Amino acid sequence: MSDKKKFKDTTVGKLLFGAASIVNPTLGSVLQGVTSPKEAIAEIGKAKISTSDKIKLQQLIYEQQNKEIESITSRWEADSKSDSWLSKNVRPMVLVWCIVIFSFAGILDSVESVPFHIGELWNDTFEKVMMAVVLAYFGGRTTEKATAIFKK
């Protein structure tokens, strides 16, 4: 069972369902089964409501997602400016750990004389974790550098 929040329980989901019911009460039922912002935007696009209402709701989703991304970026910037060695180095350490562990597991899995096999479920999990860590690290570093350049 996943510990991940359902879309309707996330900040974006709550905001969207609240706004949707104000803009057009029938949208609440249309959006009930959506599991992501992408699905919500698609369902809003299909809904039989005015184009201006669709645009308002879709803009609301994009704005909220941008706020969440900016919040994460500001936390990472605060970590990098901290006096704590751990907070400055946790992202690079996680990146190195993931690369080492996943590489080691991949090598072990490919050597036929070693009785080690990565299950299909774990392959998918490893892929998602590696993508998230690499994108977060390099994306975060790029954002930090770009912010520093624009502030100058």
N, CA and C of each residue as an Amber inpcrd file, in Angstrom:
protein
   456
   0.8450000  -1.1820000   0.0000000   0.0000000   0.0000000   0.0000000
   0.8860000   1.2390000   0.0000000   0.5290000   2.2510000  -0.7640000
   1.3260000   3.4630000  -0.8900000   0.9530000   4.4780000   0.1820000
   1.9860000   5.1710000   0.6910000   1.7590000   6.2200000   1.6770000
   1.4990000   7.5600000   1.0010000   1.5480000   7.5810000  -0.3230000
   1.3800000   8.8140000  -1.0590000  -0.0490000   9.3300000  -0.8950000
  -0.1480000  10.6560000  -0.6990000  -1.4680000  11.2720000  -0.5520000
  -2.2570000  11.1470000  -1.8490000  -3.5570000  11.0410000  -1.7170000
  -4.4130000  11.0910000  -2.8890000  -4.4380000  12.5350000  -3.3780000
  -4.6300000  12.7270000  -4.6770000  -4.5880000  14.0690000  -5.2560000
  -5.5510000  15.0090000  -4.5520000  -6.7540000  14.5110000  -4.2280000
  -7.7430000  15.3900000  -3.5940000  -7.3200000  15.8240000  -2.1900000
  -6.3210000  15.1270000  -1.5840000  -5.8360000  15.4810000  -0.2590000
  -4.5970000  16.3800000  -0.2820000  -4.0360000  16.6220000  -1.4820000
  -2.8690000  17.4980000  -1.5890000  -3.3140000  18.9520000  -1.5700000
  -2.3640000  19.8560000  -1.3910000  -2.6720000  21.2850000  -1.3800000
  -3.3080000  21.7060000  -2.6990000  -2.6990000  21.2670000  -3.8060000
  -3.2390000  21.6140000  -5.1230000  -4.6370000  21.0360000  -5.2910000
  -4.8260000  19.7860000  -4.8750000  -6.1310000  19.1370000  -5.0000000
  -7.2110000  19.8390000  -4.2000000  -6.8960000  20.1740000  -2.9440000
  -7.8800000  20.8640000  -2.1050000  -8.2480000  22.2160000  -2.7040000
  -7.2310000  22.9310000  -3.1660000  -7.4640000  24.2310000  -3.7710000
  -8.3250000  24.0900000  -5.0190000  -7.9940000  23.1050000  -5.8410000
  -8.7320000  22.8940000  -7.0840000 -10.1870000  22.5180000  -6.8060000
 -10.4240000  21.5640000  -5.9070000 -11.7990000  21.1430000  -5.6340000
 -12.6190000  22.2820000  -5.0350000 -11.9790000  23.0770000  -4.1690000
 -12.6730000  24.2320000  -3.5950000 -13.0190000  25.2560000  -4.6570000
 -12.0580000  25.5730000  -5.5090000 -12.2900000  26.5570000  -6.5730000
 -13.2930000  26.0310000  -7.5930000 -13.1840000  24.7470000  -7.9150000
 -14.0870000  24.1640000  -8.9070000 -15.5340000  24.2400000  -8.4320000
 -15.7550000  23.9810000  -7.1570000 -17.1270000  24.0130000  -6.6550000
 -17.6730000  25.4420000  -6.6200000 -16.7770000  26.4240000  -6.4710000
 -17.2280000  27.8200000  -6.5070000 -17.5040000  28.2550000  -7.9410000
 -16.5770000  27.9270000  -8.8480000 -16.7290000  28.3260000 -10.2560000
 -17.9270000  27.6310000 -10.8850000 -18.0180000  26.3230000 -10.6640000
 -19.1010000  25.5610000 -11.2720000 -19.3370000  24.3150000 -10.4180000
 -20.4180000  24.2810000  -9.6370000 -20.6640000  23.1670000  -8.7070000
 -20.6420000  21.7740000  -9.3480000 -20.9860000  21.6520000 -10.6120000
 -20.9960000  20.3230000 -11.2350000 -19.5830000  19.7930000 -11.4830000
 -18.5760000  20.6620000 -11.4670000 -17.2080000  20.2090000 -11.6990000
 -16.7010000  19.3080000 -10.5870000 -17.2060000  19.4980000  -9.3780000
 -16.7770000  18.6590000  -8.2580000 -16.9140000  17.1840000  -8.5750000
 -18.0240000  16.7920000  -9.1820000 -18.2230000  15.3820000  -9.5200000
 -17.3410000  14.9610000 -10.6930000 -17.0700000  15.8520000 -11.6170000
 -16.2100000  15.5380000 -12.7570000 -14.7830000  15.2690000 -12.2880000
 -14.3330000  16.0390000 -11.3000000 -12.9520000  15.9420000 -10.8370000
 -12.7550000  14.9180000  -9.7260000 -13.8050000  14.2750000  -9.2720000
 -13.7340000  13.3700000  -8.1250000 -12.7040000  12.2620000  -8.2980000
 -12.5800000  11.6850000  -9.4720000 -11.6830000  10.5350000  -9.6480000
 -10.2770000  10.8670000 -10.1070000  -9.9520000  12.1450000 -10.3060000
  -8.6300000  12.4790000 -10.8300000  -7.5420000  12.1760000  -9.8020000
  -6.3650000  11.7850000 -10.3050000  -5.2730000  11.4070000  -9.4160000
  -4.0470000  12.2990000  -9.5500000  -4.1000000  13.2800000 -10.4650000
  -2.9420000  14.1590000 -10.6460000  -3.3960000  15.4890000 -11.2350000
  -2.5420000  16.5050000 -11.1230000  -2.8790000  17.7910000 -11.7510000
  -3.0760000  17.6490000 -13.2560000  -2.2750000  16.7900000 -13.8830000
  -2.3850000  16.5850000 -15.3310000  -3.7780000  16.0500000 -15.6970000
  -4.2460000  15.0540000 -14.9350000  -5.5880000  14.5050000 -15.1750000
  -6.6620000  15.5560000 -14.9170000  -6.4680000  16.3590000 -13.8690000
  -7.4400000  17.4020000 -13.5340000  -7.5570000  18.4020000 -14.6820000
  -6.4160000  18.8020000 -15.2320000  -6.4240000  19.7530000 -16.3500000
  -7.1430000  19.1440000 -17.5490000  -6.8890000  17.8670000 -17.8120000
  -7.5470000  17.1890000 -18.9310000  -9.0630000  17.1250000 -18.7180000
  -9.4860000  16.7830000 -17.4910000 -10.9230000  16.6940000 -17.2010000
 -11.5960000  18.0630000 -17.2780000 -10.8950000  19.0880000 -16.8170000
 -11.4440000  20.4470000 -16.9190000 -11.6280000  20.8160000 -18.3860000
 -10.6500000  20.4340000 -19.2140000 -10.7370000  20.7110000 -20.6520000
 -11.9320000  20.0360000 -21.3020000 -12.3030000  18.8500000 -20.8240000
 -13.4390000  18.1080000 -21.3900000 -14.7830000  18.5670000 -20.8310000
 -14.7660000  19.2150000 -19.6770000 -16.0120000  19.5840000 -18.9890000
 -16.8440000  20.5570000 -19.8250000 -18.1360000  20.4700000 -19.6350000
 -19.0590000  21.3450000 -20.3590000 -19.3000000  22.6150000 -19.5450000
 -18.2480000  23.4400000 -19.4700000 -18.3330000  24.7370000 -18.7970000
 -17.7280000  25.7740000 -19.7350000 -17.8900000  27.0220000 -19.3950000
 -17.3930000  28.0790000 -20.2810000 -15.8670000  28.0380000 -20.3770000
 -15.3600000  28.5110000 -21.5000000 -13.9190000  28.5300000 -21.7330000
 -13.2150000  29.3910000 -20.6880000 -13.8300000  30.4910000 -20.2900000
 -13.1830000  31.3520000 -19.2880000 -13.0720000  30.6290000 -17.9380000
 -14.0710000  29.8250000 -17.5660000 -13.9930000  29.0430000 -16.3270000
 -12.8920000  27.9790000 -16.4220000 -12.7890000  27.3460000 -17.5920000
 -11.7310000  26.3500000 -17.7950000 -10.3600000  26.9960000 -17.6260000
 -10.1820000  28.1510000 -18.2250000  -8.8960000  28.8500000 -18.1530000
  -8.5760000  29.2350000 -16.7100000  -9.5780000  29.7420000 -15.9890000
  -9.3680000  30.1330000 -14.5840000  -8.8840000  28.9460000 -13.7480000
  -9.5590000  27.8120000 -13.8850000  -9.2020000  26.6370000 -13.0880000
  -7.8390000  26.0810000 -13.4840000  -7.5600000  26.0240000 -14.7710000
  -6.2660000  25.5120000 -15.2140000  -5.1350000  26.4330000 -14.7700000
  -5.3610000  27.7400000 -14.8270000  -4.3610000  28.6940000 -14.3480000
  -4.1130000  28.5160000 -12.8500000  -5.1720000  28.2730000 -12.1240000
  -5.0630000  28.0620000 -10.6860000  -4.1570000  26.8700000 -10.3780000
  -4.3040000  25.7990000 -11.1190000  -3.4730000  24.6120000 -10.9260000
  -2.0120000  24.9460000 -11.2020000  -1.7500000  25.5870000 -12.3380000
  -0.3710000  25.9350000 -12.6860000   0.2590000  26.8570000 -11.6520000
  -0.4830000  27.8450000 -11.1990000   0.0450000  28.7860000 -10.2090000
   0.3880000  28.0810000  -8.9010000  -0.4850000  27.1920000  -8.4560000
  -0.2380000  26.4780000  -7.2060000   0.9670000  25.5560000  -7.3320000
   1.0910000  24.8820000  -8.4640000   2.2470000  24.0110000  -8.6660000
   3.5340000  24.8370000  -8.6630000   3.5110000  25.9980000  -9.2980000
   4.6940000  26.8650000  -9.3080000   5.0530000  27.3240000  -7.9060000
   4.0430000  27.6360000  -7.0850000   4.3070000  28.0400000  -5.7000000
   4.9820000  26.9080000  -4.9250000   4.5180000  25.6790000  -5.1380000
   5.1190000  24.5430000  -4.4430000   6.5640000  24.3370000  -4.8800000
   6.8370000  24.4880000  -6.1680000   8.1960000  24.3410000  -6.6770000
   9.0930000  25.4400000  -6.1150000   8.5920000  26.6630000  -6.0800000
   9.3610000  27.7760000  -5.5190000   9.6430000  27.5510000  -4.0320000
   8.6870000  26.9800000  -3.3290000   8.8720000  26.6900000  -1.9060000
   9.9960000  25.6860000  -1.7000000  10.0240000  24.6510000  -2.5100000
  11.0850000  23.6430000  -2.4220000  12.4340000  24.2800000  -2.7260000
  12.4730000  25.0920000  -3.7780000  13.7160000  25.7600000  -4.1540000
  14.2200000  26.6630000  -3.0410000  13.3280000  27.3960000  -2.4010000
  13.7530000  28.2910000  -1.3190000  14.2750000  27.5000000  -0.1120000
  13.6890000  26.3220000   0.1560000  14.2070000  25.4850000   1.2470000
  15.6120000  25.0000000   0.9210000  15.8290000  24.6020000  -0.3420000
  17.1500000  24.1390000  -0.7390000  18.1690000  25.2720000  -0.6800000
  17.7560000  26.4660000  -1.0670000  18.6680000  27.6070000  -0.9870000
  19.0250000  27.8970000   0.4620000  18.0530000  27.8110000   1.3500000
  18.3230000  28.0270000   2.7730000  19.2850000  26.9610000   3.3010000
  19.1070000  25.7100000   2.8670000  20.0210000  24.6400000   3.2710000
  21.4460000  24.9330000   2.8190000  21.5810000  25.4020000   1.5820000
  22.9350000  25.6290000   1.0570000  23.6150000  26.8130000   1.7350000
  22.8500000  27.7480000   2.2910000  23.4210000  28.9040000   2.9810000
  23.6240000  28.6360000   4.4780000  23.1730000  27.5090000   4.9440000
  23.2530000  27.1610000   6.3640000  24.7030000  26.9320000   6.7870000
  24.9540000  27.0630000   8.0800000  26.2800000  26.7920000   8.6210000
  26.4900000  25.3000000   8.8830000  25.4450000  24.5280000   8.7750000
  25.5130000  23.1000000   9.0590000  26.1130000  22.3340000   7.8750000
  27.1420000  21.5310000   8.1580000  27.7670000  20.7240000   7.1190000
  26.7630000  19.7370000   6.5320000  25.9450000  19.1270000   7.3900000
  24.9960000  18.1120000   6.9340000  23.9580000  18.6920000   5.9840000
  23.3810000  19.8380000   6.3270000  22.3450000  20.4020000   5.4600000
  22.9100000  20.8310000   4.1110000  24.1760000  21.2230000   4.0620000
  24.8070000  21.6070000   2.7940000  25.1290000  20.3940000   1.9320000
  25.3500000  19.2620000   2.5700000  25.8570000  18.1050000   1.8410000
  24.8920000  16.9360000   1.7210000  23.7010000  17.0560000   2.2410000
  22.7730000  15.9200000   2.2170000  22.3740000  15.5570000   0.7810000
  22.0970000  16.5410000  -0.0580000  21.7130000  16.2180000  -1.4450000
  22.8340000  15.5310000  -2.2170000  24.0810000  16.0500000  -2.1740000
  25.1460000  15.3350000  -2.8850000  25.3890000  13.9310000  -2.3200000
  25.2760000  13.7800000  -0.9940000  25.4890000  12.4670000  -0.3960000
  24.4110000  11.4770000  -0.8320000  23.1670000  11.9200000  -0.9000000
  22.0790000  11.0400000  -1.3510000  22.2940000  10.6580000  -2.8090000
  22.7120000  11.6140000  -3.6270000  22.9860000  11.3370000  -5.0330000
  24.0770000  10.2880000  -5.1790000  25.1890000  10.4630000  -4.4700000
  26.2980000   9.5030000  -4.5370000  25.8530000   8.1410000  -4.0210000
  25.1300000   8.1200000  -2.9000000  24.6630000   6.8530000  -2.3340000
  23.7810000   6.1080000  -3.3430000  22.8360000   6.8220000  -3.9460000
  21.9320000   6.1830000  -4.9180000  22.7170000   5.6180000  -6.1000000
  23.6490000   6.3930000  -6.6180000  24.4230000   5.9270000  -7.7700000
  25.2360000   4.6870000  -7.3980000  25.8810000   4.7090000  -6.2420000
  26.7020000   3.5670000  -5.8240000  25.8320000   2.3250000  -5.6010000
  24.7760000   2.4660000  -4.8160000  23.9250000   1.3060000  -4.4950000
  23.2530000   0.7400000  -5.7470000  22.6800000   1.6150000  -6.5560000
  21.9730000   1.1430000  -7.7420000  22.9390000   0.5490000  -8.7650000
  24.1310000   1.1230000  -8.8850000  25.1410000   0.5530000  -9.7940000
  25.5840000  -0.8180000  -9.2970000  25.8480000  -0.9100000  -8.0000000
  26.2680000  -2.1750000  -7.4070000  25.1950000  -3.2500000  -7.6030000
  23.9460000  -2.8880000  -7.3410000  22.8440000  -3.8470000  -7.5140000
  22.7150000  -4.2570000  -8.9830000  22.8690000  -3.3040000  -9.8790000
  22.7870000  -3.6230000 -11.3140000  23.8940000  -4.5510000 -11.7590000
  25.0990000  -4.3150000 -11.2480000  26.2270000  -5.1950000 -11.5960000
  25.9900000  -6.5920000 -11.0460000  25.5880000  -6.6800000  -9.7720000
  25.3080000  -7.9960000  -9.1850000  24.2190000  -8.7340000  -9.9490000
  23.1960000  -8.0100000 -10.3650000  22.0870000  -8.6270000 -11.0880000
  22.5320000  -9.1530000 -12.4610000  23.5470000  -8.5210000 -13.0430000
  23.9620000  -8.9250000 -14.3930000  25.0050000 -10.0510000 -14.4030000
  25.6190000 -10.3360000 -13.2540000  26.5990000 -11.4220000 -13.1840000
  25.8490000 -12.7280000 -12.9260000  25.9260000 -13.6290000 -13.8920000
  25.1350000 -14.8610000 -13.8030000  25.5720000 -15.7940000 -12.6770000
  26.8430000 -15.7380000 -12.2850000  27.3270000 -16.6540000 -11.2350000
  26.9120000 -16.1920000  -9.8330000  26.3770000 -14.9760000  -9.7160000
  25.9300000 -14.4640000  -8.4200000  24.4120000 -14.6510000  -8.3210000
  23.9360000 -15.3440000  -7.2720000  22.4870000 -15.5890000  -7.1470000
  21.7380000 -14.3650000  -6.6020000  21.7580000 -13.2900000  -7.3590000
  21.0940000 -12.0510000  -6.9530000  20.2720000 -11.5560000  -8.1250000
  18.9890000 -11.2690000  -7.8550000  18.1200000 -10.7800000  -8.9210000
  17.2480000  -9.6470000  -8.3770000  17.2040000  -8.5560000  -9.1230000
  16.3470000  -7.4310000  -8.7450000  14.9580000  -7.7090000  -9.3180000
  13.9510000  -7.7210000  -8.4660000  12.5810000  -7.9740000  -8.9200000
  12.0580000  -6.8370000  -9.7810000  11.0520000  -7.1270000 -10.5710000
  10.4690000  -6.1250000 -11.4760000   9.9630000  -4.8950000 -10.7310000
   9.3360000  -5.1120000  -9.6000000   8.8270000  -3.9950000  -8.8030000
   9.9680000  -3.0750000  -8.3790000  11.0900000  -3.6740000  -7.9750000
  12.2350000  -2.8810000  -7.5360000  12.8820000  -2.1450000  -8.7020000
  12.8970000  -2.7470000  -9.8830000  13.4350000  -2.0410000 -11.0600000
  12.7040000  -0.7280000 -11.2610000  11.3960000  -0.7830000 -11.2170000
  10.5670000   0.4150000 -11.4020000  10.8340000   1.4250000 -10.2840000
  10.9280000   0.9400000  -9.0640000  11.1900000   1.8130000  -7.9180000
  12.5670000   2.4640000  -8.0380000  13.5860000   1.6710000  -8.3800000
  14.9370000   2.2140000  -8.5470000  14.9540000   3.3010000  -9.6140000
  14.2730000   3.0240000 -10.7100000  14.2390000   3.9960000 -11.8020000
  13.6160000   5.3180000 -11.3430000  12.5140000   5.2440000 -10.6460000
  11.8370000   6.4600000 -10.1740000  12.6720000   7.2100000  -9.1400000
  13.2880000   6.4780000  -8.2170000  14.1160000   7.1180000  -7.2000000
  15.3160000   7.8010000  -7.8510000  15.9860000   7.1000000  -8.7480000
  17.1530000   7.6830000  -9.4150000  16.7590000   8.9230000 -10.2160000
  15.6620000   8.8540000 -10.9390000  15.2160000  10.0190000 -11.7050000
  14.9200000  11.1900000 -10.7820000  14.2240000  10.9250000  -9.6980000
  13.8730000  11.9930000  -8.7690000  15.1170000  12.6160000  -8.1450000
  16.0470000  11.7860000  -7.7090000  17.2510000  12.2920000  -7.0530000
  18.1140000  13.0800000  -8.0340000  18.3420000  12.5330000  -9.2010000
  19.1870000  13.2160000 -10.1910000  18.5300000  14.5130000 -10.6590000
  17.2440000  14.4540000 -10.9670000  16.5540000  15.6760000 -11.4030000
  16.4920000  16.7150000 -10.2850000  16.2330000  16.2790000  -9.0720000
  16.1590000  17.2190000  -7.9530000  17.5220000  17.8450000  -7.6930000
  18.5740000  17.0310000  -7.7140000  19.8960000  17.5690000  -7.4220000
  20.3290000  18.5560000  -8.5130000  20.3410000  18.0930000  -9.7610000
  20.8420000  18.9530000 -10.8300000  19.8710000  20.0790000 -11.1580000
  18.5830000  19.7970000 -11.0720000  17.5930000  20.8540000 -11.2680000
  17.6780000  21.9060000 -10.1750000  17.8600000  21.4570000  -8.9300000
  18.0070000  22.3800000  -7.8080000  19.2610000  23.2200000  -7.9310000
  20.3730000  22.5840000  -8.3070000  21.6330000  23.3070000  -8.4750000
  21.5070000  24.3330000  -9.6070000  20.8770000  23.9550000 -10.6970000
  20.6900000  24.8770000 -11.8170000  19.8390000  26.0610000 -11.3960000
  18.7740000  25.7820000 -10.6630000  17.9030000  26.8620000 -10.1870000
  18.6590000  27.7960000  -9.2480000  19.4530000  27.2260000  -8.3390000
  20.2380000  28.0510000  -7.4210000  21.2090000  28.9450000  -8.1800000
  21.8970000  28.3860000  -9.1660000  22.8620000  29.1610000  -9.9470000
  22.1570000  30.2390000 -10.7610000  21.0430000  29.8780000 -11.3940000
  20.3000000  30.8510000 -12.2060000  19.7690000  31.9850000 -11.3300000
  19.2790000  31.6540000 -10.1510000  18.7750000  32.6760000  -9.2230000
  19.8950000  33.6220000  -8.8300000  21.0670000  33.0640000  -8.5300000
  22.2160000  33.8900000  -8.1420000  22.6240000  34.8290000  -9.2890000
  22.6000000  34.3240000 -10.5190000  22.9670000  35.1460000 -11.6690000
  21.9550000  36.2730000 -11.8720000  20.6560000  35.9440000 -11.7790000
  19.6240000  36.9610000 -11.9920000  19.6120000  38.0200000 -10.8860000
  20.0050000  37.6300000  -9.6700000  20.0480000  38.6020000  -8.5710000
  21.1790000  39.6060000  -8.7550000  22.2530000  39.1810000  -9.4530000
  23.3640000  40.0970000  -9.7300000  22.9350000  41.0800000 -10.7820000
